[in-house]
Amino acid sequence: MKYPWLFALVLFVFILTAGLAWWTARGRGWGPVTWVANTAAMRRLPAFQKERSRSRWTMAGATAALAVMIGAVSVSAGLPVERRVEHPKLASRDIVLCLDASGSMLPYDGQILRSFQEMVESFEGERLALQLWSAQTITRFPLTDDYELVSSVLGEAAGVIDRGYLGPEGEYVLVTPELSSYLEGIDAPDGQEIASLVGDGLATCVMGFDNMDSERSRTILLATDNEVMGEQIYTLAEAVETATKADIDIIALYPAVGGVLTAEGEQLRSVVEGAGGEFYDASDPGAIAQIVAKIEAEQLADLEGEIKTVETTVPRTALVWTAWGLLAFLAVAVVRRS
């Protein structure tokens, strides 16, 4: 309540006015009691007792309705408020989930997507996007804070990949028509040979952020095995440098088999950590918890000195009770007059 003293004052004035009115009525209307003889039989009549009972009930109802109305008006006068703590930076963090969907990553993508889905449950206020890439990039959803949509798409993608990956065959992988249709657009155009362009995929994810001139925290969660096939426009190092210049943090997830890094994994780790990013083993069950902890720690640092309390007046409830009290009082008055 913004003005509790005004609430107390209005309530006091109501009570004082009611007391003075009662005292005045008592002084004017009540004198010496005059007893009327032979009325005992009348007071025992059913009609008299019914009328007396109705009078008492209507008086009690009117008093209760008046009390509710007075209380609600007093609360309205005190201006009830709703206080909430706002974290301006919390709602200004953008995260792009940048997933390598090339053939070599398909055995791991389903679990990584479910890990992303699990991660979303820990977020509040961030915007997220999902981009899948191999030779080219497709956007499954742009930056959004619709977590129901995010969770649904991540779950759908994980299911399609898990059901659709049938295993390797030479330098290719076998997939179902459903998965092939779902990933349409990530392969090289015009039926060219297969490609996995890690640097270009990351560079495209950098372009997935909007409002680059606004002050926002930006993070890319890059999941890849860093196995490059084909001619790239950007090397991994150049793409990481592009992200760093745009003040975008990179968190890399690498599917290490048995915890062992290949030469590609070592390179990914070296380049990302060399630019100030983070590197995690996607097969580590604790990786997601560590990533969430890192993001939350960054949020706490960002929020330091940025927390503010916002007050919003919410007189609606008190006004509703005032209206109900008035209606009840009028209803009792109608019943009493009938």
Buried (B, 14 or more C-beta within 10 A) or exposed (E): EEBEEBBEBBBEEBEEEBEEEEEEEEEEEEEEEEEEEEEEEEEEEEEEEEEEEEEEEBEEBBEBBBBBBBBBBBBBBBBBBEEEEEBEBBEBBBBBBBBBBBBBBBBBBBBBBBBBBBBBEBBEBBBBBBBBBBBBBBBBBBBEBEBEEBBEBBBEBBBBBBEBBEEEEEEEBEBEEEBEEBBEBBBBEEEEEBBBBBBBBBBBBBEBBEEEEEEBBBBBBBBBBBBBBBEBEBBBBBBBBBBBEEEBBBBBBBBBEEEEBBEBBEBBBEBBEEBEBBBBBBBEEEBBEBBBEBBEEBBEEBBEEEEEEEEEEEBEEBBEBBEBBBEBBEBBBEEBEE
